[in-house]
Amino acid sequence: MINFINDNVIDIDDGGLKGRACEEFVDIHCHCLPGFDDGPATISEAFMLCRALATEGVIKAVATPHQLGRYEGRNNSANVREAVRSLNNMLKNHGISIKIVPGGEVRVDERICRLLEDDTILTLADGGKYILLELPHEVFIDIEPLIQELVSMGIQPVISHAERIAALTREPDLLLRWLEHSAVLQITASSLLGDFGHEVERVSWDFLAYGYAKFVASDSHNTHSRKPKMRAAFRRIKTKLGEDVARMVCFENPLRVINGLDILSFSHHNHQEKE
């Protein structure tokens, strides 16, 4: 059995989890808004991606267009919220049973806390409790001061696609310090399936098995090269680490983000990988 740290792991009514189908998922990281970033360019492409997400079993998804970095001055909070409203109306009119909520994938920047206060950039699900942070791939930045500042504002940092940031595996002590300061990791469904290579796959499973990663998300951009793949990842996790872990990282914790609740953790101690 998994040794859950949170006492309220059994008390799941508050998150609306009881009676849910086994293969329903909540996705806290996807690029589904048309014309915003490197996701779908058109409304038609956005519609196809959302239909693919729904087909995968995703019932709710956070739209996380890139903010700051090379998208500086674009994708502000008001524009994202309006695009989400428009997309939800379109999906409802076409009978696609997925709900989109606003968010952003925010490139690390020393101005983040001020920009949050100015309502320029978005927290996940626009809830003010979690923020999805993107680290640069090309250079390593110690974001411990930013993490501490965010936590002092009552916001928990979530590091996006952490398994693909090679520097994190080279600086394990620094990563552990970030985690001690309440940062958590999100890993990508397709990384667990080997789509980004063997080393990324290995790191993904390590982060998951050690309890560092609290979320698996699609980070989907389209229906060809960056597909959602949530169901296949869930089934692989279920086989290797058990259904409790699979549901926690693919459904329960992501839903808690959307509902503004504390996320669940588990200890890898006393847990052995299934054959």
C-alpha positions as CSV (number, residue, x, y, z in Angstrom):
1,M,0.0,0.0,0.0
2,I,1.1,3.6,-0.6
3,N,1.9,5.5,2.5
4,F,-0.1,8.7,1.9
5,I,1.2,11.7,3.9
6,N,-2.0,13.7,3.9
7,D,-4.6,12.6,6.4
8,N,-7.4,13.6,4.1
9,V,-6.6,11.2,1.3
10,I,-9.7,9.2,2.2
11,D,-11.9,12.2,2.4
12,I,-12.4,12.8,-1.3
13,D,-15.9,14.2,-1.3
14,D,-14.6,17.8,-1.3
15,G,-12.8,17.3,-4.6
16,G,-15.8,15.7,-6.3
17,L,-13.9,12.4,-6.8
18,K,-16.4,9.8,-5.5
19,G,-18.0,7.7,-8.2
20,R,-15.7,8.9,-11.0
21,A,-14.9,6.6,-13.8
22,C,-11.4,5.1,-13.6
23,E,-10.2,6.6,-16.8
24,E,-11.3,10.2,-16.5
25,F,-8.5,12.8,-16.3
26,V,-7.9,16.4,-15.5
27,D,-5.1,18.1,-17.5
28,I,-3.3,21.1,-15.9
29,H,-1.0,21.8,-18.9
30,C,-2.1,22.0,-22.5
31,H,-1.8,24.5,-25.3
32,C,-5.3,24.5,-26.8
33,L,-6.2,28.2,-27.4
34,P,-6.1,29.1,-31.1
35,G,-3.5,31.6,-32.3
36,F,-1.8,32.2,-28.9
37,D,1.5,30.4,-29.0
38,D,3.0,27.3,-30.5
39,G,-0.3,25.4,-30.1
40,P,-3.1,25.4,-32.6
41,A,-3.0,28.2,-35.1
42,T,-6.7,28.2,-36.0
43,I,-10.0,27.7,-34.3
44,S,-10.4,24.5,-36.3
45,E,-7.1,23.1,-35.0
46,A,-8.1,24.1,-31.4
47,F,-11.4,22.3,-31.8
48,M,-9.6,19.1,-33.1
49,L,-7.2,19.2,-30.1
50,C,-10.0,19.6,-27.6
51,R,-11.9,16.8,-29.2
52,A,-8.7,14.6,-29.0
53,L,-8.4,15.5,-25.3
54,A,-12.0,14.6,-24.6
55,T,-11.5,11.3,-26.5
56,E,-8.5,10.6,-24.2
57,G,-10.8,10.9,-21.2
58,V,-9.9,14.5,-20.2
59,I,-13.0,16.1,-18.6
60,K,-11.3,19.3,-17.6
61,A,-8.2,21.1,-18.9
62,V,-6.3,24.2,-18.0
63,A,-5.4,26.2,-21.1
64,T,-1.8,27.2,-20.5
65,P,-0.5,29.5,-23.3
66,H,3.1,30.6,-22.8
67,Q,3.5,33.8,-20.9
68,L,6.6,36.0,-20.7
69,G,9.9,34.9,-22.3
70,R,9.6,35.0,-26.1
71,Y,5.9,35.8,-25.6
72,E,6.6,38.9,-23.6
73,G,3.7,41.4,-24.1
74,R,1.4,38.8,-25.5
75,N,-1.2,36.4,-24.0
76,N,-2.2,38.7,-21.1
77,S,-4.8,37.5,-18.5
78,A,-7.8,39.3,-20.0
79,N,-7.1,37.8,-23.5
80,V,-6.7,34.3,-22.2
81,R,-9.9,34.5,-20.2
82,E,-11.9,35.7,-23.2
83,A,-10.4,33.0,-25.5
84,V,-11.3,30.4,-22.9
85,R,-14.9,31.6,-22.7
86,S,-15.1,31.6,-26.5
87,L,-13.6,28.1,-26.8
88,N,-16.0,26.7,-24.2
89,N,-19.0,28.1,-26.0
90,M,-17.8,26.4,-29.2
91,L,-17.2,23.1,-27.5
92,K,-20.6,23.2,-25.9
93,N,-22.3,24.0,-29.2
94,H,-20.6,21.0,-30.8
95,G,-21.3,18.6,-27.9
96,I,-17.7,18.1,-26.9
97,S,-17.7,17.2,-23.2
98,I,-14.6,19.0,-21.9
99,K,-14.4,22.1,-19.8
100,I,-11.5,24.5,-20.3
101,V,-10.3,26.9,-17.6
102,P,-7.7,29.7,-17.8
103,G,-4.1,29.5,-16.9
104,G,-0.6,30.0,-18.3
105,E,2.8,28.5,-18.6
106,V,4.9,31.3,-17.2
107,R,8.6,31.6,-18.1
108,V,10.6,32.3,-14.9
109,D,11.2,36.0,-14.5
110,E,12.1,38.1,-11.5
111,R,8.9,40.2,-12.1
112,I,6.5,37.3,-11.7
113,C,5.1,38.3,-8.3
114,R,4.5,41.9,-9.4
115,L,2.9,40.7,-12.7
116,L,0.6,38.4,-10.7
117,E,-0.5,41.3,-8.5
118,D,-1.1,43.4,-11.7
119,D,-3.2,40.6,-13.2
120,T,-0.9,40.5,-16.2
121,I,-0.1,36.7,-15.9
122,L,-2.3,33.9,-14.7
123,T,-2.2,31.2,-12.0
124,L,-3.5,27.7,-12.8
125,A,-7.2,27.7,-13.3
126,D,-7.1,31.4,-12.4
127,G,-7.4,30.3,-8.8
128,G,-4.5,32.2,-7.2
129,K,-3.1,29.1,-5.5
130,Y,-0.8,27.4,-8.0
131,I,1.4,28.7,-10.8
132,L,3.0,26.7,-13.7
133,L,6.6,27.8,-14.1
134,E,8.7,27.1,-17.2
135,L,12.4,27.0,-16.8
136,P,14.7,27.7,-19.8
137,H,16.2,24.7,-21.4
138,E,19.4,26.3,-22.4
139,V,20.7,27.8,-19.2
140,F,20.2,26.8,-15.5
141,I,18.6,29.3,-13.1
142,D,18.3,28.8,-9.4
143,I,14.8,29.9,-8.7
144,E,14.8,29.3,-5.0
145,P,14.3,33.1,-4.2
146,L,11.3,33.2,-6.6
147,I,9.9,30.0,-5.0
148,Q,10.1,31.6,-1.6
149,E,8.5,34.8,-2.7
150,L,5.6,33.0,-4.4
151,V,5.1,30.8,-1.3
152,S,5.0,33.9,0.9
153,M,2.1,35.1,-1.3
154,G,0.3,31.8,-0.7
155,I,1.1,30.5,-4.2
156,Q,2.6,27.0,-4.8
157,P,5.0,26.8,-7.8
158,V,4.6,23.8,-10.2
159,I,7.6,23.2,-12.4
160,S,6.4,22.3,-15.9
161,H,7.8,19.3,-17.8
162,A,10.6,19.0,-15.2
163,E,11.9,15.8,-16.7
164,R,13.0,17.6,-19.9
165,I,15.1,20.2,-18.0
166,A,18.5,18.4,-18.1
167,A,20.0,20.7,-15.5
168,L,17.6,19.4,-12.8
169,T,19.1,16.0,-13.0
170,R,22.6,17.4,-12.8
171,E,21.7,19.5,-9.7
172,P,19.8,17.1,-7.5
173,D,20.7,18.9,-4.2
174,L,19.3,22.2,-5.6
175,L,16.1,20.5,-6.9
176,L,15.6,19.0,-3.4
177,R,15.9,22.4,-1.9
178,W,13.2,23.7,-4.3
179,L,10.9,20.8,-3.3
180,E,11.6,21.5,0.4
181,H,10.3,25.1,-0.2
182,S,7.0,23.6,-1.5
183,A,7.7,23.5,-5.3
184,V,6.3,20.4,-7.0
185,L,7.0,18.9,-10.4
186,Q,4.7,18.2,-13.4
187,I,5.8,15.6,-15.9
188,T,4.5,15.0,-19.4
189,A,2.4,12.0,-20.3
190,S,4.3,11.3,-23.5
191,S,7.7,11.5,-21.6
192,L,6.6,8.5,-19.6
193,L,6.0,6.7,-22.9
194,G,9.5,7.4,-24.3
195,D,8.5,10.0,-26.9
196,F,11.3,12.4,-25.8
197,G,14.0,9.7,-25.6
198,H,15.2,7.1,-23.1
199,E,16.9,9.5,-20.7
200,V,13.8,11.7,-20.4
201,E,11.7,8.6,-19.9
202,R,14.0,7.3,-17.1
203,V,14.0,10.7,-15.3
204,S,10.2,10.9,-15.6
205,W,9.7,7.6,-13.9
206,D,12.3,8.5,-11.2
207,F,10.5,11.8,-10.4
208,L,7.2,9.9,-10.3
209,A,8.3,7.0,-8.2
210,Y,10.1,9.2,-5.6
211,G,7.0,11.3,-5.2
212,Y,8.6,14.5,-6.6
213,A,6.1,14.8,-9.4
214,K,2.5,15.4,-8.2
215,F,1.0,15.8,-11.7
216,V,1.1,14.1,-15.1
217,A,-0.2,16.5,-17.8
218,S,-0.5,16.3,-21.6
219,D,1.4,19.4,-22.6
220,S,-0.4,18.8,-25.8
221,H,0.0,21.3,-28.7
222,N,-1.7,19.5,-31.6
223,T,-3.1,16.2,-32.9
224,H,-0.1,15.0,-34.8
225,S,3.3,15.6,-33.2
226,R,2.2,16.6,-29.7
227,K,-0.8,14.5,-28.9
228,P,-2.4,14.3,-25.4
229,K,-1.6,10.6,-24.6
230,M,-3.2,10.7,-21.1
231,R,-4.8,7.3,-21.3
232,A,-1.7,5.4,-22.3
233,A,0.4,7.2,-19.6
234,F,-2.3,6.4,-17.0
235,R,-2.3,2.8,-17.9
236,R,1.5,2.6,-17.8
237,I,1.6,4.2,-14.4
238,K,-1.1,1.9,-13.1
239,T,0.9,-1.1,-14.2
240,K,4.2,0.1,-12.8
241,L,3.2,2.0,-9.7
242,G,-0.4,1.1,-9.0
243,E,-3.8,2.6,-9.6
244,D,-3.6,4.9,-6.5
245,V,-0.6,6.7,-7.8
246,A,-2.0,6.8,-11.4
247,R,-5.3,8.4,-10.2
248,M,-3.6,10.8,-7.9
249,V,-1.3,12.3,-10.5
250,C,-3.7,12.1,-13.5
251,F,-6.9,13.0,-11.8
252,E,-7.1,13.8,-8.1
253,N,-4.3,16.3,-7.8
254,P,-5.1,18.1,-11.0
255,L,-8.7,18.4,-10.0
256,R,-7.6,19.8,-6.6
257,V,-5.7,22.5,-8.5
258,I,-8.9,23.5,-10.3
259,N,-10.9,23.4,-7.1
260,G,-8.3,25.4,-5.1
261,L,-7.6,22.5,-2.7
262,D,-4.3,21.3,-1.2
263,I,-2.7,18.5,-3.3
264,L,-2.0,15.0,-2.0
265,S,1.5,13.6,-1.6
266,F,2.8,10.1,-1.2
267,S,6.0,8.6,0.1
268,H,7.9,6.1,-2.1
269,H,9.1,4.5,1.1
270,N,7.4,1.2,1.7
271,H,6.4,1.2,-2.0
272,Q,7.7,-1.3,-4.5
273,E,7.2,-1.1,-8.2
274,K,4.8,-3.7,-9.5
275,E,6.0,-6.2,-12.0
